[in-house]
């Protein structure tokens, strides 16, 4: 094949994801459970193809040998995303075709993006998680349970204020807003309690999307019902006038919240288009939270076969960093390798020669053959390889092939990754399912067999300031951190309050390794600005905020919701 030829890739536009999903053969969920070795008595079916798995299964499978554990991450994505989910699905299918028993653990999609710009998050083409409609919509109601539990706490806080404020809670300090799993910019900032005196205490507040709720992170990090209850009780909603934290236990809401979330703590079992088992559970926001699926799903999945794959949100500077420094500390599990998803379009974007905007077509010139543009953006790939290796993991570069790619462009990625000593495979799983990911699967098997040992970026007994600086300099490549006076004061206060032993999360843009979304490639000569620091005491981390984070997205001019409907047979149409 000449270097100027198109690379084989995705199915034709006529073969929509929804059409492929409907044509796929689905096994009854009991058969999927058998393939994973999950005893049927632990299944709680939601129809024929979805089930919750009782937490007792984690205990009953614990004596089985642990699987190889692989995290799927990516280079810095464009606003369109680079296909980590579909690559993780394809890899699971490829491992299965090689004769290995593979299980996949993924976050649950939020309905906000499904009805907004991005559309569904079930994978693509012949590497999807099914049933597609259920996954992208209500599934088993876990998001609704998180929404209800979060808003119950908000109601209890406002009720406490209304009935005399016996806790002496300073209304100006209340950081607990309400949540909704719909993109609605009009609710970002509101004034509540208007009307008569019986309608509550007027104050400024707002809404976040459900995925941004601390309750979602608590659900994702809890290791048991008891742990869930304790974490919920530690959630801080605000401070007294004297500066003492006021918790969910203080407002007597945590017990009822735990009751609402009791069933939501059970992982959901689904399957890929090739019937590989998939555990879908929780969906923490990637910018301000962990961006990873649940600990209990991993505790279950690690004993269901030979390989457990899990996906971490956004690039390795975001989701993979939190996977290592936060999730692995909680779960006690240690990964054997990492897959780094790269695309031609993302590397072209990192050349700085093109502008990619969410909701708009790619620039036409970006679709022209240009190995030079791919090479110009390759510093981003090199930097992410360094980040993955800093965690002590062997990286495998997975080139998620698109129909607009050229072989010459893939060759540049192979060359760059090879020069860095990384394995690399071009994967056509979107068009070919597991067959298209066989090379990737073989590379992952080889990487898992190499000597490895997980390395954290910082120690928990470091100061909070030192932890933030470690992530900024060692992972992001910043020259240092500039803490605002407010942020510095926050850090001192949280150390005094006993939060100094927490891990840290840095809330920043996912569109750059730096804190500036306009800086592409591998930026150097910059410093991380931190304007404030907040405590997620229930989740068990402190997060530093760098830049403006939108925790309630808005709908575009032409939202995906406008195309979604029911046909004459009651089937969903327009979902993508």
C-alpha positions as CSV (number, residue, x, y, z in Angstrom):
1,X,0.0,0.0,0.0
2,X,1.4,3.4,-1.0
3,X,2.1,6.0,1.7
4,X,-0.5,8.2,0.1
5,X,-3.4,5.7,0.4
6,X,-6.1,6.0,3.0
7,X,-5.9,3.7,6.0
8,X,-8.7,1.3,6.6
9,X,-10.9,2.4,9.5
10,X,-14.5,3.1,10.6
11,X,-17.7,1.7,9.0
12,X,-19.4,3.8,6.4
13,X,-21.7,6.6,7.6
14,X,-24.7,4.5,6.6
15,X,-23.7,1.9,9.2
16,X,-24.6,4.1,12.2
17,X,-23.6,3.0,15.7
18,X,-27.3,2.5,16.6
19,X,-27.8,0.3,13.5
20,X,-24.8,-1.8,14.3
21,X,-25.9,-2.1,17.9
22,X,-29.4,-3.3,16.9
23,X,-27.9,-5.8,14.5
24,X,-25.6,-7.3,17.1
25,X,-26.4,-10.6,18.7
26,X,-26.9,-10.1,22.5
27,X,-26.5,-12.9,24.9
28,X,-28.8,-13.1,27.9
29,X,-27.2,-11.4,30.8
30,X,-27.0,-14.7,32.6
31,X,-24.6,-16.0,29.9
32,X,-22.5,-12.9,30.2
33,X,-22.2,-13.5,33.9
34,X,-21.2,-17.2,33.3
35,X,-18.5,-16.0,31.0
36,X,-17.1,-13.8,33.8
37,X,-17.5,-16.5,36.4
38,X,-20.1,-14.5,38.3
39,X,-22.5,-16.8,40.2
40,X,-26.0,-16.3,39.0
41,X,-27.4,-16.0,42.5
42,X,-25.6,-12.6,42.7
43,X,-27.4,-11.2,39.6
44,X,-30.3,-8.8,39.8
45,X,-31.6,-8.6,36.2
46,X,-32.9,-5.4,34.7
47,X,-34.5,-6.9,31.7
48,X,-32.8,-9.6,29.5
49,X,-29.5,-7.9,28.9
50,X,-28.6,-5.8,32.0
51,X,-28.1,-6.8,35.6
52,X,-26.8,-5.4,38.8
53,X,-24.3,-7.6,40.6
54,X,-24.7,-7.9,44.4
55,X,-21.7,-6.9,46.4
56,X,-21.5,-10.4,48.0
57,X,-20.0,-11.5,44.6
58,X,-16.9,-9.4,45.5
59,X,-16.4,-11.5,48.6
60,X,-17.3,-14.8,47.0
61,X,-14.8,-14.4,44.1
62,X,-12.0,-13.0,46.2
63,X,-10.1,-16.3,46.4
64,X,-9.6,-16.4,42.6
65,X,-6.3,-15.4,41.1
66,X,-6.3,-11.7,40.2
67,X,-6.4,-10.7,36.5
68,X,-3.8,-8.6,34.8
69,X,-4.9,-5.0,35.3
70,X,-4.7,-2.4,32.4
71,X,-5.6,1.2,32.4
72,X,-6.6,2.9,29.1
73,X,-5.8,6.6,28.9
74,X,-4.9,9.0,26.1
75,X,-2.9,11.8,24.8
76,X,-4.4,15.3,25.1
77,X,-7.8,15.1,23.3
78,X,-9.5,17.5,21.0
79,X,-13.0,18.7,22.1
80,X,-14.4,15.8,20.0
81,X,-12.7,13.0,22.1
82,X,-10.2,10.5,20.7
83,X,-12.0,7.2,21.3
84,X,-10.7,5.8,24.6
85,X,-14.0,4.0,25.3
86,X,-14.2,2.3,21.9
87,X,-10.5,1.5,22.0
88,X,-11.0,-0.1,25.5
89,X,-14.0,-2.1,24.1
90,X,-12.0,-3.2,21.0
91,X,-9.1,-4.2,23.2
92,X,-11.3,-6.4,25.4
93,X,-12.8,-8.0,22.3
94,X,-9.3,-8.5,20.8
95,X,-8.0,-10.2,24.0
96,X,-11.1,-12.5,24.0
97,X,-10.3,-13.5,20.4
98,X,-6.8,-14.4,21.5
99,X,-8.3,-16.8,23.9
100,X,-8.0,-14.7,27.1
101,X,-10.9,-14.1,29.4
102,X,-11.3,-10.3,29.5
103,X,-13.6,-8.0,31.5
104,X,-14.0,-4.2,30.9
105,X,-14.8,-1.7,33.6
106,X,-16.2,1.7,32.4
107,X,-17.8,4.8,33.7
108,X,-21.5,5.3,33.0
109,X,-22.3,8.1,30.5
110,X,-24.1,11.2,31.7
111,X,-27.3,12.1,29.9
112,X,-26.2,15.7,29.7
113,X,-23.6,15.1,26.9
114,X,-25.8,12.5,25.3
115,X,-28.4,15.2,24.6
116,X,-25.9,17.9,24.1
117,X,-22.9,18.0,21.8
118,X,-21.0,14.8,22.3
119,X,-23.8,12.3,22.0
120,X,-23.6,8.8,23.6
121,X,-20.5,7.2,25.1
122,X,-21.1,3.6,24.4
123,X,-18.1,3.1,22.1
124,X,-18.4,3.2,18.3
125,X,-19.0,0.9,15.3
126,X,-18.3,-2.7,16.0
127,X,-16.8,-2.0,19.4
128,X,-19.7,-0.8,21.5
129,X,-21.2,-1.6,24.9
130,X,-24.8,-2.8,24.6
131,X,-27.7,-2.3,25.0
132,X,-26.8,1.1,23.6
133,X,-30.0,2.9,24.4
134,X,-30.1,1.7,28.0
135,X,-26.5,2.5,28.6
136,X,-26.8,6.1,27.3
137,X,-30.1,6.9,29.0
138,X,-31.4,5.6,32.4
139,X,-29.6,2.2,32.6
140,X,-30.5,1.0,36.2
141,X,-31.1,4.5,37.6
142,X,-27.8,5.0,39.4
143,X,-27.5,8.6,38.2
144,X,-31.0,9.4,39.4
145,X,-30.1,7.9,42.8
146,X,-27.1,10.2,43.0
147,X,-29.2,13.2,42.0
148,X,-31.8,12.4,44.6
149,X,-29.3,11.8,47.4
150,X,-27.4,15.0,46.6
151,X,-30.5,17.1,46.4
152,X,-31.8,15.6,49.7
153,X,-28.7,16.9,51.4
154,X,-29.3,20.3,49.8
155,X,-32.9,20.3,51.1
156,X,-31.8,19.3,54.6
157,X,-29.2,22.1,54.6
158,X,-31.8,24.7,53.6
159,X,-34.3,23.3,56.1
160,X,-31.7,23.7,58.9
161,X,-31.3,27.3,58.0
162,X,-35.1,27.8,57.8
163,X,-35.7,26.2,61.2
164,X,-33.5,28.5,63.3
165,X,-30.0,27.5,62.1
166,X,-29.1,25.6,65.3
167,X,-25.9,24.6,63.7
168,X,-24.8,28.2,63.3
169,X,-24.1,27.6,59.6
170,X,-22.8,30.6,57.8
171,X,-25.0,30.8,54.6
172,X,-22.2,32.6,52.8
173,X,-20.0,29.5,53.2
174,X,-22.4,26.9,51.9
175,X,-20.8,25.2,48.9
176,X,-23.4,22.5,48.5
177,X,-25.4,23.3,45.4
178,X,-28.0,21.2,43.6
179,X,-27.5,18.8,40.7
180,X,-29.4,17.7,37.6
181,X,-28.3,15.3,34.8
182,X,-29.3,17.7,32.1
183,X,-27.2,20.4,30.4
184,X,-28.9,23.6,31.5
185,X,-26.8,26.8,31.6
186,X,-29.8,28.8,33.0
187,X,-29.4,27.0,36.3
188,X,-25.7,27.6,36.8
189,X,-26.4,30.5,39.1
190,X,-29.7,31.0,40.9
191,X,-31.3,32.8,43.8
192,X,-33.3,30.3,46.0
193,X,-35.8,30.9,48.8
194,X,-37.7,33.7,47.1
195,X,-41.4,34.2,48.0
196,X,-43.0,34.2,51.5
197,X,-41.1,33.5,54.7
198,X,-42.3,29.9,54.7
199,X,-40.5,29.3,51.3
200,X,-37.1,29.3,52.9
201,X,-34.1,31.6,53.4
202,X,-33.1,33.6,50.3
203,X,-29.5,33.0,49.2
204,X,-27.5,32.6,46.1
205,X,-26.8,29.1,44.9
206,X,-26.9,27.1,41.6
207,X,-26.9,23.7,39.9
208,X,-24.1,21.4,38.7
209,X,-24.5,18.4,36.5
210,X,-24.9,15.2,38.4
211,X,-21.5,13.8,37.3
212,X,-19.9,16.7,39.1
213,X,-21.5,15.8,42.5
214,X,-19.3,14.7,45.3
215,X,-21.8,12.0,46.0
216,X,-20.9,10.5,42.6
217,X,-17.2,10.4,43.6
218,X,-18.1,8.9,47.0
219,X,-20.1,6.2,45.3
220,X,-17.1,5.6,43.0
221,X,-14.6,5.3,45.8
222,X,-16.6,3.5,48.4
223,X,-15.5,-0.1,49.0
224,X,-18.6,-1.3,50.9
225,X,-21.9,-0.1,52.2
226,X,-20.3,0.8,55.6
227,X,-17.6,2.8,53.8
228,X,-20.2,4.5,51.7
229,X,-22.2,5.5,54.8
230,X,-19.1,6.9,56.5
231,X,-18.0,8.8,53.5
232,X,-21.4,10.4,53.0
233,X,-21.4,11.5,56.7
234,X,-18.1,13.3,56.2
235,X,-19.3,15.4,53.3
236,X,-18.7,19.1,54.2
237,X,-21.6,21.4,53.1
238,X,-20.3,24.6,54.6
239,X,-18.8,26.2,57.8
240,X,-20.1,27.7,60.9
241,X,-19.4,31.4,61.7
242,X,-16.6,30.2,63.8
243,X,-15.0,28.2,60.9
244,X,-16.0,24.7,62.0
245,X,-17.0,22.3,59.1
246,X,-20.6,21.4,59.0
247,X,-21.1,17.8,57.6
248,X,-23.9,15.7,56.2
249,X,-24.0,13.9,59.5
250,X,-24.4,17.2,61.3
251,X,-27.6,18.0,59.3
252,X,-28.8,14.4,59.8
253,X,-29.0,13.6,56.1
254,X,-26.3,10.9,55.6
255,X,-28.3,7.9,56.7
256,X,-31.1,8.6,54.3
257,X,-28.6,9.3,51.5
258,X,-27.1,5.9,52.1
259,X,-30.5,4.3,51.8
260,X,-31.1,6.0,48.5
261,X,-27.7,4.8,47.2
262,X,-27.9,1.3,48.6
263,X,-28.7,-0.4,45.2
264,X,-26.6,2.2,43.2
265,X,-23.4,0.8,44.9
266,X,-23.9,-2.5,43.0
267,X,-22.1,-2.5,39.6
268,X,-24.0,-3.0,36.4
269,X,-23.2,-5.9,34.1
270,X,-23.5,-5.4,30.3
271,X,-21.7,-6.7,27.2
272,X,-19.8,-5.6,24.1
273,X,-21.0,-6.2,20.5
274,X,-19.0,-9.4,20.7
275,X,-20.5,-10.4,24.1
276,X,-17.4,-9.6,26.2
277,X,-18.4,-8.8,29.8
278,X,-18.5,-5.1,30.8
279,X,-19.0,-3.6,34.3
280,X,-20.4,-0.1,34.0
281,X,-20.5,1.9,37.2
282,X,-20.5,5.5,38.4
283,X,-19.5,8.5,36.3
284,X,-17.4,11.1,38.2
285,X,-16.7,14.3,36.3
286,X,-13.2,14.2,34.7
287,X,-12.2,17.9,35.2
288,X,-12.9,18.4,38.9
289,X,-13.1,14.8,40.2
290,X,-11.5,11.4,39.7
291,X,-12.8,10.7,36.2
292,X,-12.7,6.9,36.8
293,X,-15.2,4.1,37.2
294,X,-15.8,2.6,40.6
295,X,-13.6,0.8,43.0
296,X,-16.2,-1.9,43.7
297,X,-16.5,-2.7,40.0
298,X,-12.7,-3.2,39.8
299,X,-12.7,-5.3,43.0
300,X,-15.3,-7.5,41.3
301,X,-13.7,-7.5,37.8
302,X,-10.2,-8.3,39.0
303,X,-11.4,-11.8,39.8
304,X,-13.5,-12.5,36.7
305,X,-10.8,-13.6,34.2
306,X,-7.3,-13.1,32.8
307,X,-7.4,-9.3,32.1
308,X,-9.4,-6.4,33.6
309,X,-9.3,-3.3,31.5
310,X,-10.5,0.1,32.9
311,X,-10.6,3.5,31.3
312,X,-9.5,6.8,32.9
313,X,-11.0,10.1,31.7
314,X,-9.3,12.5,29.3
315,X,-5.5,12.4,28.9
316,X,-2.9,10.7,31.1
317,X,-2.3,14.1,32.9
318,X,-5.9,14.0,34.1
319,X,-7.6,10.6,34.5
320,X,-4.5,8.4,34.7
321,X,-2.9,10.6,37.3
322,X,-6.0,10.4,39.5
323,X,-6.3,6.7,38.8
324,X,-2.8,6.2,40.1
325,X,-2.6,8.7,42.9
326,X,-6.1,8.4,44.2
327,X,-8.1,5.4,43.0
328,X,-5.3,2.9,43.3
329,X,-4.6,4.1,46.8
330,X,-8.2,3.4,47.8
331,X,-8.6,0.1,45.9
332,X,-5.2,-1.4,46.7
333,X,-5.0,-2.7,43.1
334,X,-1.9,-2.1,41.0
335,X,-2.0,-1.9,37.2
336,X,0.3,-4.0,35.0
337,X,0.4,-1.7,31.9
338,X,-1.2,1.3,30.3
339,X,-2.7,1.9,26.9
340,X,-2.2,5.4,25.5
341,X,-4.8,6.2,22.8
342,X,-3.6,8.5,20.1
343,X,-5.3,9.8,16.9
344,X,-4.0,11.4,13.8
345,X,-6.4,14.3,14.2
346,X,-5.3,15.0,17.8
347,X,-1.6,15.1,16.9
348,X,-2.4,17.4,13.9
349,X,-4.3,19.6,16.3
350,X,-1.3,19.7,18.6
351,X,0.8,21.1,15.7
352,X,-1.0,24.4,16.3
353,X,-2.0,24.7,12.6
354,X,-5.7,23.8,13.0
355,X,-8.6,24.8,15.2
356,X,-11.0,22.0,16.4
357,X,-14.3,23.3,17.9
358,X,-16.8,21.1,19.6
359,X,-20.0,20.8,17.6
360,X,-18.4,21.9,14.4
361,X,-16.9,19.8,11.5
362,X,-13.1,19.4,11.4
363,X,-11.4,22.0,9.2
364,X,-11.3,20.6,5.6
365,X,-7.5,21.1,5.4
366,X,-7.1,18.9,8.5
367,X,-8.3,16.0,6.4
368,X,-5.6,16.3,3.8
369,X,-2.6,13.9,4.0
370,X,0.1,15.6,6.1
371,X,2.7,13.4,7.9
372,X,4.5,16.7,8.6
373,X,1.5,18.0,10.7
374,X,1.4,14.8,12.7
375,X,5.1,15.0,13.4
376,X,4.7,18.7,14.4
377,X,2.3,17.6,17.1
378,X,4.3,14.6,18.3
379,X,5.7,16.4,21.4
380,X,2.3,15.8,23.0
381,X,2.6,12.1,22.5
382,X,6.2,12.1,23.8
383,X,5.1,14.0,26.9
384,X,2.3,11.6,27.7
385,X,4.6,8.6,27.3
386,X,6.8,10.3,29.9
387,X,3.8,10.7,32.2
388,X,2.8,7.1,31.9
389,X,6.4,5.9,32.6
390,X,6.6,8.2,35.6
391,X,3.9,6.0,37.2
392,X,6.1,2.9,36.6
393,X,3.9,1.5,33.8
394,X,4.8,0.1,30.4
395,X,2.9,2.2,27.8
396,X,1.3,0.8,24.7
397,X,0.4,3.4,22.1
398,X,-3.0,2.5,20.4
399,X,-3.6,4.4,17.2
400,X,-7.4,4.7,17.0
401,X,-7.7,4.7,13.2
402,X,-10.2,7.0,11.4
403,X,-11.4,6.8,7.8
404,X,-9.7,10.1,7.1
405,X,-6.3,8.8,8.2
406,X,-3.4,8.0,5.8
407,X,-0.9,5.2,6.2
408,X,1.9,7.8,6.0
409,X,0.4,9.5,9.1
410,X,0.2,6.3,11.0
411,X,3.8,5.6,10.1
412,X,4.9,8.8,11.8
413,X,3.2,7.8,15.0
414,X,4.8,4.3,14.8
415,X,8.2,6.0,14.3
416,X,7.8,8.5,17.2
417,X,6.5,5.9,19.6
418,X,9.2,3.4,18.6
419,X,11.9,6.0,19.1
420,X,10.6,6.4,22.7
421,X,10.8,2.7,23.2
422,X,7.0,2.2,23.4
423,X,5.0,-0.6,21.7
424,X,2.5,0.7,19.2
425,X,-0.4,-0.8,17.3
426,X,-2.8,0.7,14.8
427,X,-6.3,-0.5,15.7
428,X,-9.3,-0.7,13.4
429,X,-11.7,-2.0,16.0
430,X,-14.4,0.5,15.0
431,X,-14.7,-1.1,11.6
432,X,-13.6,-4.6,12.4
433,X,-14.4,-5.2,16.1
434,X,-12.0,-7.5,18.0
435,X,-10.3,-8.6,14.8
436,X,-9.1,-5.0,14.3
437,X,-7.6,-4.9,17.7
438,X,-5.6,-8.2,17.7
439,X,-2.2,-6.4,17.2
440,X,-3.1,-4.1,20.1
441,X,-4.1,-7.0,22.3
442,X,-0.8,-8.8,21.6
443,X,1.1,-5.7,22.5
444,X,-0.8,-5.3,25.8
445,X,-0.1,-9.0,26.7
446,X,3.6,-8.4,26.1
447,X,3.6,-5.2,28.1
448,X,1.9,-6.8,31.1
449,X,4.6,-9.5,31.2
450,X,7.4,-6.9,31.6
451,X,8.7,-6.0,35.1
452,X,6.8,-3.1,36.6
453,X,6.0,-1.4,39.9
454,X,3.5,1.4,40.5
455,X,5.0,4.7,41.5
456,X,3.0,7.5,43.1
457,X,3.7,11.1,42.3
458,X,3.8,12.1,46.0
459,X,3.6,10.6,49.4
460,X,0.4,11.1,51.5
461,X,2.4,12.6,54.4
462,X,3.7,15.4,52.1
463,X,2.0,18.7,52.7
464,X,-1.0,19.6,50.6
465,X,1.1,22.4,49.0
466,X,3.9,20.0,48.1
467,X,1.4,17.5,46.6
468,X,-0.1,20.1,44.3
469,X,3.4,21.2,43.3
470,X,4.5,17.6,42.7
471,X,1.6,17.0,40.2
472,X,2.2,20.4,38.5
473,X,5.9,19.9,38.0
474,X,6.3,16.1,37.6
475,X,3.2,15.4,35.6
476,X,2.2,18.6,33.8
477,X,5.8,19.9,33.3
478,X,5.1,23.3,34.9
479,X,7.9,25.4,36.3
480,X,6.1,25.8,39.6
481,X,2.8,26.8,41.2
482,X,1.4,30.3,41.9
483,X,-1.1,30.1,44.8
484,X,-3.4,33.0,45.3
485,X,-3.6,34.4,48.8
486,X,-7.1,32.7,49.1
487,X,-5.7,29.4,48.0
488,X,-2.7,29.6,50.4
489,X,-5.1,30.4,53.2
490,X,-7.3,27.4,52.2
491,X,-4.4,25.1,52.3
492,X,-3.4,26.2,55.7
493,X,-6.9,25.8,57.0
494,X,-7.3,22.3,55.6
495,X,-4.1,21.2,57.2
496,X,-5.4,22.4,60.5
497,X,-8.8,20.7,60.0
498,X,-7.0,17.3,59.5
499,X,-7.2,17.0,55.7
500,X,-3.5,17.2,55.2
501,X,-3.2,13.5,54.6
502,X,-5.6,13.5,51.7
503,X,-4.5,13.0,48.1
504,X,-5.0,16.0,45.8
505,X,-6.9,16.6,42.5
506,X,-6.2,19.6,40.3
507,X,-9.2,20.9,38.5
508,X,-8.0,22.2,35.1
509,X,-8.7,22.0,31.4
510,X,-8.4,18.7,29.7
511,X,-7.5,20.4,26.4
512,X,-3.9,21.0,27.3
513,X,-1.3,19.4,29.5
514,X,-1.0,22.9,31.0
515,X,-3.8,24.9,32.7
516,X,-4.3,27.0,29.5
517,X,-6.5,25.3,26.9
518,X,-4.9,27.3,24.1
519,X,-1.4,25.8,24.7
520,X,-1.0,22.7,22.5
521,X,1.7,20.1,22.3
522,X,3.9,19.9,25.4
523,X,4.1,23.4,26.8
524,X,7.1,24.6,28.7
525,X,8.0,27.7,30.6
526,X,4.7,28.1,32.4
527,X,3.5,28.1,36.0
528,X,0.2,26.6,37.3
529,X,-2.1,29.3,38.8
530,X,-4.3,28.0,41.7
531,X,-7.0,30.5,42.6
532,X,-8.7,28.5,45.4
533,X,-8.7,25.1,47.1
534,X,-11.7,23.1,48.2
535,X,-12.1,20.0,50.3
536,X,-14.1,16.9,49.2
537,X,-13.9,15.4,52.6
538,X,-16.4,12.6,51.9
539,X,-14.6,11.5,48.8
540,X,-11.3,12.0,50.7
541,X,-9.3,14.5,48.7
542,X,-8.5,18.2,48.4
543,X,-8.9,19.8,45.0
544,X,-7.1,22.9,43.7
545,X,-8.9,24.9,41.1
546,X,-6.9,26.3,38.2
547,X,-8.9,28.3,35.7
548,X,-12.7,28.4,35.2
549,X,-14.4,25.0,35.4
550,X,-17.9,24.7,34.0
551,X,-19.6,22.2,36.3
552,X,-23.0,22.7,34.5
553,X,-22.6,22.5,30.7
554,X,-24.9,24.3,28.3
555,X,-26.7,23.0,25.2
556,X,-25.4,24.0,21.8
557,X,-27.5,25.7,19.1
558,X,-28.3,22.3,17.6
559,X,-28.2,19.8,20.5
560,X,-28.3,16.1,19.9
561,X,-31.6,16.0,21.7
562,X,-33.3,17.7,18.7
563,X,-32.6,14.6,16.6
564,X,-33.6,11.9,19.1
565,X,-37.1,10.5,18.9
566,X,-39.3,7.4,18.7
567,X,-40.3,5.8,15.4
568,X,-43.7,4.2,14.7
569,X,-42.6,1.0,16.3
570,X,-41.5,2.7,19.5
571,X,-37.8,2.3,18.8
572,X,-35.3,5.0,19.6
573,X,-33.9,6.9,16.6
574,X,-31.3,9.6,16.3
575,X,-29.1,8.4,19.2
576,X,-25.4,8.4,18.4
